[in-house]
Each structure stands twice: as structure tokens, then as C-alpha cells.
Amino acid sequence: MFVILKRILTGPILTALLLACFLPQNSGAADHTNLEEGIPLQVVDAYATPYLNREIQASWKYERTRESEEKLVLEPRLEYGFARNWQGSISVPVIAGNADQTGSGNVGIETLYNFNAETLFLPALALSGRADLPTGRESAGVDTTLTFIATKMILPSSRFNRTHFNLSWMHNRGANDDERVDRYRALVGFDIRVGRDTVLVTDLFRELTIKKGERSTMFELGFRTQLTPFTLIGFGASAGLGDQSPRFRITLGFQHSF
Amino acid sequence: MVFFRKAALIVIVLLWGALQVSAEMRNEISYLRGDYNGKFFDRHNRTFRIGSAFHYAHAKQHDILLITSLVEHVLADSAFDAESVHVIHGPPRTEPAMEYYGPYTARIAWRLYRAIDWSHMHHEQTYDILSDNRIPWSAKKEWTDRAVRYYLDKNDVPRSPAPLEVTMRRAGVMMKPYFTMFRNLYPHSNKFFYVAHWWHPAVYEAMMRGGNGSGQDRLVLTVDEVLYDQVLRNRPRRMLLSREVMPRYSRMSPESANIFDNLHMLHGIAYDILAYGEWTHEQKRKELYRVIEAMGYQPGDEKLARKFRIPRPEADPGAYEEWMRGSDGEMNRIMMEMMEEMLPLMTPGGSRAVHSAVMDQVRMKLAPGIQKGERPGSLANALKQVMPEMKMKPHDMDPGVEPVETIRVMLEAWKNKNGNMPDIEPLEMKDEPV
């Protein structure tokens, strides 16, 4: 248990120390209601970061695979609101542990466009597109992901709450013989204000994994807390359902506006 | 697979097209970057958090009014006031966006929240600039003007830098069927926001009097103490204007002073509209958007920014004076003046007795709660009862309709009386207060 905790926490602690030394002191508002992938869960909402906002983001994931291997993923990301209702980001996951490290070091470039503000009857809708460049370990071809996102307040309440639907199509260019060329993920998520500075987030998703013939289902629960007007943290725990899913995953996330 | 991709592309294009035509856009814009960002949070954290508590109340009030039936207004008012007082004694750590505590209203009238959140951003910017003691005193105005420019230019929902005398006339809300509903039916909550609208300018003025050094810390702390010890317990009975409570800051940045007055007035008008029980959500949105537009920035408004008077140039933000507490002050003076301008249109050749009865009702309606002799309902309803022969254009009271003739008459009257008013004197910022 101690070994697992050490592996989970070392990355975040080292990164926090590094950022504390080099982060610019002029900073502004990160937003704990603007759900970002992997901080701390898979679910994203349909809204782009505000125009001209800049953020450093990072997530650390510890995963115990189905085969009881360990996978640690550190993924730093830079995000920018380059136009109204648009955002762009660049990220580089670094994978360690004794599980498969394919894709470690692949540069990911992503953009999201939000079509509209939610109304009483119409959900907020967005599309995001991502390209993973084969710059990393054992990678070939540019893999792409297209995600359709819908966000809607369904529970009639004055307590901030939203339901999200993410549908992703992932294209694996340069797939090996035992890998899928096209795969899908369907996700339903929910977030709700539970405190003055905290939202509780949960999601359930099912996806076709990269290996042919396999599927994965995971349930996730976590929170996002605004620490200062500029910085927030997220913590999430994920449990695999069924014998083709990872056993569990723990994620720590961090966002800082500058 | 190829067919699926083509179909997906067509669906996306059609969706994008349909939404561009019909849907409102989120259009959030980030704050202006500067080395001073966050200095108010860092240096005056307790005060920052008090501001967050006021904005918590502002946010949640929207949903309470939209969702609560009018018959429950007494209980709703007491309950929410108690909650707001509780929160101000244990304020949030960070500043909430309006949607966070008023999500239902966000889905009815998103533009309202954009206008409010954007103006709250300007509060943060201007507090930060004053709080940052690395900015020399002589450079405060330059940095503030930069923030004003960003606020006015970057978004399509800024409040005007013209004084309330101009923007209230442009809004033309006084004879709408909702005007004064909030202050009459939710007097406790209304007065809680009057406390907020004393506190905001008092903090600015404390910083202006304190300079960059420890004097600022001491005076800002004093304002917070006065808030808890006096103002919350014995609340103002009107909306205090920037020029009354922060005369120095108003001279240094009249644009910001007027922007904040226009924001605070927008809060009150929005609450009136949301509280009004006779309109649908769609009608309320129409009227809200009309008012947001009417009171918003128009190019050239900068020339009007200094067209107001300072009634008490030496006002002390650390003293909760008697004149701050009553109903009589700049805000009500402006509205009484507007009523005088409108009356000839509504009662051509009206008698002195009718005139007196009308102005009495106006005076009572502008005070929180219901006074003895006050007619029930909105101001327009009250006036119809004392002035049955009152003439109004048939649709002027409808949602989303601008009372064009009334606005024209009022703006012309203001221009004739005050168009050549000398600008208020700028404040010399060369020497820092000690």
C-alpha cells in the first residue's frame, strides 16, 4: 500500500515543487466547473475555456491493469482560449511502470468548439478533435479522436448540477494486426456543487479498447476544488467493471491559470 | 465507415448552421492579465472573501426570485436574508460566477450573467491595481484606465461609463409594470444588497485614502469592521452611489465609478423583472436584454463620464454617517427628477394635488418595504391609482418594448439641464496619501 501511495504521490509532489519555483505570480481564474479530461475523470463538459484564458494543467494517474501490472501516467497540458467559444491544447503523456508504455511521449494536439449556451430545453453542444502525433514510444501514424459533447442541467434545482454525454470515435492509424483501427467510447457523466468551492463529479463509460475483441467499462467518482482564484485540484478514483477492464485507477489533477 | 464519416460531417455542418442562427453563444472572455492580478486576494484576503459572499448572495437571488411564487415572498425574503447574513460571517474562499449559485436563471437569460460577471471582473481588476503596492501611486490611474479600456472593448456586454442620470433615462424602466417590485416585496434582501453597495465603494475609498502602505491595510480593515458592527445591523434604505461613498476614487476613475453604479442598478432592475409574476420566462428575458442593451456602453459615452456632482467630497469610508442610512440621496434624487420629466407626458395639464400625490407615491415606492399610505404593486400600479387619468402609450409597458417618447423627453431634459455641466475635477495622483 505504501509503495502504491509513494508511486501515486511522488509525481504530483515533484511537479508541484517545480511549478511553485517557476510559475508566474500573475495569474487568474481557473474554473472548477469547466471539466477537463483527466482532471480528474474522463468526462468533459461542452464549454470551452474563456477566450484568452491560459492554463497549465497536469494529471497523474496510477492504474492497476487487468493483468495486475502498474501503469503510471503523467500528462502535462497547456490550454489556451484562442477564440471565442474555442479552446486549443497541447499535451504529452509520459507513461511509466511495468505495463505497456506504447504511446508514451506522443504529442497530443486538441481543439474544442462550443456551439451554444445551454437553455432550459437545449443542451450545450460541443465537438472536440484531437490528433496524437507518433513522436513517442512504439507509435506509428497520426491517431485521431473526434468527440461529440452535450451538457444539460436535468435535475430541476437551484443547486448547480449538470449531466454530460460524451461520444468519441478514435481512429488508430498504423494499427498493428491485433489492434482495432476504429473504436468508440460512450460516456455519461454528472457533476454537482457540493460546497462553496467544490464540485462532485462522476461518470460511467464503456469503450472498445485498442486490442481487438476487448471492451472496458469503468465507473469513476471524484471532486474538483478551487483552492484560489487561480488554482484548482482534482482527485478521482475509477473502478473497472467486468474482467476486460482495468482493475482500478487513481487520478490527481491540477490546473493553474496564468 | 466512409458513409458514416460523410453522414457525421453533414450532421455537424447542419447542426452548426442551425445553432448559429438560433442559439445564444456562451462567449466567455478571460480577465486582463497584469502583474497585479490576485493582489486583492493576497493582500486583503478577508475583504476579498466578503466580496465573494456578496456575490454569492447576488447569484442566488436570481433563482430565488424566478422560482419562488409571489405568495411566498415574505418567507422567502426572510429566509434568504438570514442565509446571506450567515454566509457573510463565514464567507467563501473564492469568487463565484453567477451561474454557480443561480443555475436556473443562467438557462433563461445567460446574457444577464455575462454582463454581471464581466463587471465583477472589473471590480477585481480595479481592487487588484489599488492593492498592489508595487504600482507607484502616480501610476494607479494609468493602470486603471487600461483596465477600463479592456472592459469596454473586449466584450459586448460592458456597462456604460456614463453616469446613472444618463443610463437610467436610456433604460426607461420606471413606468414598467415590474419597477420597485423587489424592494417592496423583498425588503430584507433588498437592504442586504444596499449594504453591499455601500461596502464596495467604501473599500475603494479606504484604499484611496490609505495609499500604498500600511495605511491601506488599516483603513480597509476598518471598513470591514464598520460593515459587521454597524452597517449590517442598521442597513441603508437606498442604493448609495459611487460619488457619495467614494468621491476620491470617482474623481480618479469616473468611468469605473459609473460602471459600478450601472452594474448595481442592473442588479436591482433584474431582480424587479425576475420577481414580477405576470410575465413568462421568455418575456422576462426580452425585457432583461432590452435593459442590458439600453444601459450598456455606447461609443462616445466616455465624454459623459465626468458629468456628475460630488455631494460630499470629504466622505469618510470608515464612518457610517447618518446621511448614508436614509432614503434620500443621489439615487432617489435622480429618479424623482425623471418622474418630474415624465409627468407632463402622462398628465398634460395635471393639477398640483395630483402632482403632489404622485411624487408622494414615488418617494414611498423607492423605499424598501411598504410604507403607510403606499399603494400596492409596482410604481406604475400605484400611480394609476392616484392618477386614474394617467396616459401611457399602449405598448410601452410591454416586455422588450422601449418607451421611445418617454426616453427622448427625459434625455433631452437632462441634456438641457446638465449637458454643459462642468466635468468633475480629476484627482491629482502625484502625491501618495500618508
HADDOCK unambig.tbl for C-alpha pairs under 7 A between the chains (distance, minus, plus):
assign (segid A and resid 26 and name CA) (segid B and resid 34 and name CA) 6.22 0.50 0.50
assign (segid A and resid 26 and name CA) (segid B and resid 35 and name CA) 4.72 0.50 0.50
assign (segid A and resid 26 and name CA) (segid B and resid 36 and name CA) 6.46 0.50 0.50
assign (segid A and resid 26 and name CA) (segid B and resid 37 and name CA) 5.25 0.50 0.50
assign (segid A and resid 27 and name CA) (segid B and resid 37 and name CA) 5.81 0.50 0.50
assign (segid A and resid 27 and name CA) (segid B and resid 38 and name CA) 6.72 0.50 0.50
assign (segid A and resid 28 and name CA) (segid B and resid 37 and name CA) 6.38 0.50 0.50
assign (segid A and resid 28 and name CA) (segid B and resid 38 and name CA) 6.79 0.50 0.50
assign (segid A and resid 50 and name CA) (segid B and resid 28 and name CA) 4.70 0.50 0.50
assign (segid A and resid 50 and name CA) (segid B and resid 29 and name CA) 4.64 0.50 0.50
assign (segid A and resid 50 and name CA) (segid B and resid 30 and name CA) 5.15 0.50 0.50
assign (segid A and resid 51 and name CA) (segid B and resid 28 and name CA) 6.21 0.50 0.50
assign (segid A and resid 51 and name CA) (segid B and resid 29 and name CA) 4.52 0.50 0.50
assign (segid A and resid 51 and name CA) (segid B and resid 30 and name CA) 5.60 0.50 0.50
assign (segid A and resid 52 and name CA) (segid B and resid 29 and name CA) 6.61 0.50 0.50
assign (segid A and resid 52 and name CA) (segid B and resid 30 and name CA) 5.50 0.50 0.50
assign (segid A and resid 53 and name CA) (segid B and resid 30 and name CA) 5.18 0.50 0.50
assign (segid A and resid 84 and name CA) (segid B and resid 27 and name CA) 5.60 0.50 0.50
assign (segid A and resid 85 and name CA) (segid B and resid 26 and name CA) 6.70 0.50 0.50
assign (segid A and resid 85 and name CA) (segid B and resid 27 and name CA) 5.78 0.50 0.50
assign (segid A and resid 115 and name CA) (segid B and resid 16 and name CA) 6.65 0.50 0.50
assign (segid A and resid 115 and name CA) (segid B and resid 19 and name CA) 6.59 0.50 0.50
assign (segid A and resid 115 and name CA) (segid B and resid 25 and name CA) 6.89 0.50 0.50
assign (segid A and resid 116 and name CA) (segid B and resid 19 and name CA) 6.76 0.50 0.50
assign (segid A and resid 116 and name CA) (segid B and resid 23 and name CA) 5.80 0.50 0.50
assign (segid A and resid 116 and name CA) (segid B and resid 24 and name CA) 5.71 0.50 0.50
assign (segid A and resid 116 and name CA) (segid B and resid 25 and name CA) 4.51 0.50 0.50
assign (segid A and resid 116 and name CA) (segid B and resid 26 and name CA) 5.94 0.50 0.50
assign (segid A and resid 117 and name CA) (segid B and resid 24 and name CA) 5.69 0.50 0.50
assign (segid A and resid 117 and name CA) (segid B and resid 25 and name CA) 5.09 0.50 0.50
assign (segid A and resid 117 and name CA) (segid B and resid 26 and name CA) 4.70 0.50 0.50
assign (segid A and resid 118 and name CA) (segid B and resid 107 and name CA) 5.89 0.50 0.50
assign (segid A and resid 119 and name CA) (segid B and resid 107 and name CA) 4.19 0.50 0.50
assign (segid A and resid 119 and name CA) (segid B and resid 108 and name CA) 6.10 0.50 0.50
assign (segid A and resid 120 and name CA) (segid B and resid 107 and name CA) 5.25 0.50 0.50
assign (segid A and resid 120 and name CA) (segid B and resid 108 and name CA) 6.43 0.50 0.50
assign (segid A and resid 158 and name CA) (segid B and resid 63 and name CA) 6.38 0.50 0.50
assign (segid A and resid 158 and name CA) (segid B and resid 101 and name CA) 6.99 0.50 0.50
assign (segid A and resid 158 and name CA) (segid B and resid 102 and name CA) 6.18 0.50 0.50
assign (segid A and resid 158 and name CA) (segid B and resid 103 and name CA) 6.02 0.50 0.50
assign (segid A and resid 158 and name CA) (segid B and resid 104 and name CA) 6.07 0.50 0.50
assign (segid A and resid 159 and name CA) (segid B and resid 101 and name CA) 6.64 0.50 0.50
assign (segid A and resid 160 and name CA) (segid B and resid 100 and name CA) 5.76 0.50 0.50
assign (segid A and resid 160 and name CA) (segid B and resid 101 and name CA) 6.44 0.50 0.50
assign (segid A and resid 160 and name CA) (segid B and resid 103 and name CA) 5.53 0.50 0.50
assign (segid A and resid 196 and name CA) (segid B and resid 92 and name CA) 6.00 0.50 0.50
assign (segid A and resid 197 and name CA) (segid B and resid 94 and name CA) 6.91 0.50 0.50
assign (segid A and resid 228 and name CA) (segid B and resid 94 and name CA) 6.19 0.50 0.50
assign (segid A and resid 229 and name CA) (segid B and resid 94 and name CA) 5.78 0.50 0.50
